[in-house]
Amino acid sequence: MTRSFLFLAEGFEEIEAITPIDVLRRAGMDITTVSISESRLVTGAHGVAIEADVTLAEAEIHDIEWLILPGGMPGATNLAACQALCTLLKDHNAAGGKIAAICASPAVVLAPLGILRDVEATCYPSFDPQLIAGGAIYRDRPVVALDNVITANGPSSALEFALAIVANSLGEYVSNDVACGMLLYKQPTDFQF
């Protein structure tokens, strides 16, 4: 069975981390939260602490489906400073693996690694110059969902971002069914990515 991993760094944006964790688990996907520090307890940008499932040193990262990066500051900067994570992202991308990033992370983490070169992507609006400098094709949209890369622009897009990941992995019907269960849509066919 494939597994997805969401990485937490001090200063992460809480909504952008918790929403994908919740939505992917509702959909039945296997998602593990990974602290990039030595402690499993990671504090977000607004003082909300989350205990990750494992630290990066403890994690057994294999059979990967998604590598997921919340944004937030200085969370995105801390993710970008983690050499082990950056190597994992580059290797996963080179193998055609799936990566999802939201808010500042597309620009601060993925673009400098070359992962978004010639790829349509979005990010938090004030970070679009960094995204473009990394060779991405900037799109001013809440979520840009491609086959192997999903990016989103910020906290208000966290739910749509998470549902796009589910749609990519399990299909639009499952994604819409999860959304209906959360009272986002009235019918499973009300929304299409």
N, C-alpha and C positions, 0 to 999 in steps of 0.2 A: 504494500500500500504506500502511495506517495504521501509525503508530509510537507507541511508548510511551516515556515519559521518567521516570527515577527521579532525584530530586534529593538531592544529598549536601551536608551542611553539617558543619562542624567539630563533633565530639561526637555524631555519629549513632550509633544502635544498630547494631552490625555485623551481627548475625543478621538483623535486620529489613530490611537493605539487600541483603545478599548472597543471601539465600534467594530473594526475588522475582526478582532478576537471573538466578540460576541456573535457577529453575523456568520462567520465561517463555522463556528461551533454549532449554531442553530441549523446550518445546512448539513451538518454531519462531517465536515472536513476535519482532518487531523492537523491542528495548529499548535505549535509549541512556542512559548514566549521565551526569549533569550536575552539576558542581561549581558551587555558587553563589558561590564565591570566585574570586579571580583565578588561583589555582593549581588545576591538575587533581588534585594530590595532596591528599587530604582524610583527616584522622585521626579515627577513631571514638572513642567514649566509653571504650573499653578499650584504646586505643593501637594498634589495627589500622589501618594506612594503606591506602587504596585509591586507585588512579589512575583518575579518571573519564575517560570517553571525550572529553568536551569541558567547557569552562567555560560558564557561562550566557551570557557575552558572545560566545562562539564558536558557540553552538548555533543551529541552524536548526530552530526548533520550529514545525512545520506538519504537516498530515495526522495530527493527534493522535488516538490512541485513549485512552490512559491517561496521567494525571499521577499519579505515585506518590511518597508521602512516607514514609520510614522515621521512626521516633521516636528516642528517646534524648534525654538531656539533657547538654549544652545544645543538642544538634542541633535539636530541635524549635523551641526559642526562636530559634536562628539562622535557621532557615527562615522563621519568622514575621516576622523583622526584614528579610527581603529583599523590598523593595518590588516589584521586577520579577517575582519569583515570585508574590507575592500578587496582582498585577494579572493575571498569566497564569491563576492558579487561578480568580479571579472571572470572567474573560472566558470561560474554558472551561466553567465551571459554567453561566453564563448561556446559553451556546449548547447546553446539554444534554449536554456532554461528560462523560466518565467520570473519576472521581477516586478514588484509593485511599490510605488513610492508616492508620498503625498506631501503637499505644502512646500517647505524649503528643501526637502530631501532630493527631489529630482534634480534641482540645480546645484545643491551643495555637495551631494554625495555621488549621484549617478553621472552627471555631466562631466565632471573632471576626470572620471574613470574612462570616458569615451563610450559609455554604454548607450548614450542617447544620440550619438553622432548619426545624422541623417534620419532620425526617428521623430515622428510627431509626438509632442509631449506638452504638458502644462505644469505649472507650479504656482506657488504663492506669487501674486503679481509683482511685488517689489524684487523678486529674485529672477525675473525673466531675462535680464541682461546676462546673468551667469549661465542660464540654461542655453541661451543663444550662443554665448561664447564657447560652450562645450559642443557646439555643432548640432544642437537639437533644432527641430522645426517647431517653433513655439505656436501653440494654439490656445487662444483665450477662451477656454471652456472649463467647466467644472471638472470633468473627467475625460481623459483620452484613453480609450480601451483598445489596444492592439492585441495581436495574437500572443506575444510574449512579454509585452510591457504595458502596464497600466499606471497612469499618473493622474494625480488629482491636485486641485489648487488650494485646498485648505479645510479648516474644521467643518464648514457648512456642507462640504462635499463628502464627508467621511462615510455616510451611509451609502450614497451612490457608488463610492469607491469600493466599499466592501461588497456590495451587491454585484458590481462588475467583475470582481474576482470570482465570486460564486458562479456567475453566468458563464465565465470563461471555462471554469473547471467542470461544472455539473450541468450546464445548460440554462437557458433563459427561464424555462418552466420552473426549475428548482429555485432560481434566484427570485422570481416573481412570487412563488409560493411562500418563501421566507418573508418577503416584503409584505404579502397579504397577512401573514401571521403576526406581523408587527404593526398592522393596521395602516401601512403606508399606502397600499392600493386596495381597492374593493374587489377586484377580479384578478386572477392570475395573468390575464392578458392585457391589463391596463397600461403596462409600461414595457418598452422594448429597448435594448441597448443598441 
